[in-house]
Amino acid sequence: METKILFGVGLVFDTPEFGTIVMGANEELDELLPSTIKEMIGKQIIIKKTDGEEQVYGVISTQINHSIAGKKNIGICLGKEISPEEIPSGSFVYCYSSEQID
């Protein structure tokens, strides 16, 4: 199964209201519409950590911000059950597809 990279983790933080949020950017996605990026993200993502471990996380919500330079910053809320310490900086976020290709 081929997975598409969404972004490298640039920032992980915790909010009292929403829980853990992971953020990053990928210039390959800058030309896409926010709705297209949200569709790519879907309901689950894979995070490949710096030690090579991969884990699937449920997506609570997504937010896509535009910088003055025309870049898109992507934020994915993972919820209150996930600790920011679980996701080290330098990890990568990938699209998750439950469909297996034979």
Residue pairs with C-beta under 8 A, 6 or more apart in sequence:
1 97
1 99
1 100
1 101
2 101
3 46
3 94
3 95
3 96
3 97
4 40
4 94
4 95
5 26
5 92
5 93
5 94
5 95
6 24
6 26
6 29
6 37
6 40
6 41
6 45
6 74
6 93
6 94
6 95
7 24
7 25
7 26
7 29
7 74
7 92
7 93
8 24
8 26
8 90
8 91
8 92
8 93
9 22
9 23
9 24
9 47
9 87
9 88
9 89
9 90
9 91
9 92
9 93
10 23
10 24
10 25
10 89
11 22
11 23
11 24
11 89
12 20
12 21
12 22
12 23
12 84
12 87
12 89
13 20
13 21
13 23
13 84
14 20
14 21
14 83
14 84
15 21
18 60
18 61
18 77
18 79
18 80
19 60
19 77
19 78
19 79
19 80
19 81
19 82
20 77
20 78
20 79
20 80
20 82
20 83
20 84
20 86
20 87
21 75
21 76
21 77
21 78
22 47
22 75
22 76
22 78
22 87
22 93
23 73
23 74
23 75
23 76
24 73
24 74
24 93
25 71
25 72
25 73
25 74
26 72
26 74
27 71
29 37
29 72
29 74
30 70
30 71
30 72
32 40
32 72
34 64
34 72
37 62
37 64
37 72
37 74
38 62
38 64
40 95
41 59
41 62
41 74
41 76
41 95
42 59
42 95
42 96
43 58
43 59
44 56
44 57
44 58
44 59
44 96
44 98
45 56
45 57
45 59
45 76
45 93
45 94
45 95
45 96
46 54
46 55
46 56
46 57
46 93
46 94
46 95
46 96
47 54
47 55
47 57
47 87
47 91
47 92
47 93
47 94
48 54
48 91
48 92
48 94
49 55
49 87
49 88
49 91
50 88
50 90
50 91
56 96
57 78
57 82
58 78
58 79
59 76
59 77
59 78
60 77
60 78
60 79
61 76
61 77
62 74
62 75
62 76
62 77
63 74
63 75
63 77
64 72
64 73
64 74
64 75
65 72
65 73
65 75
66 72
66 73
67 73
76 93
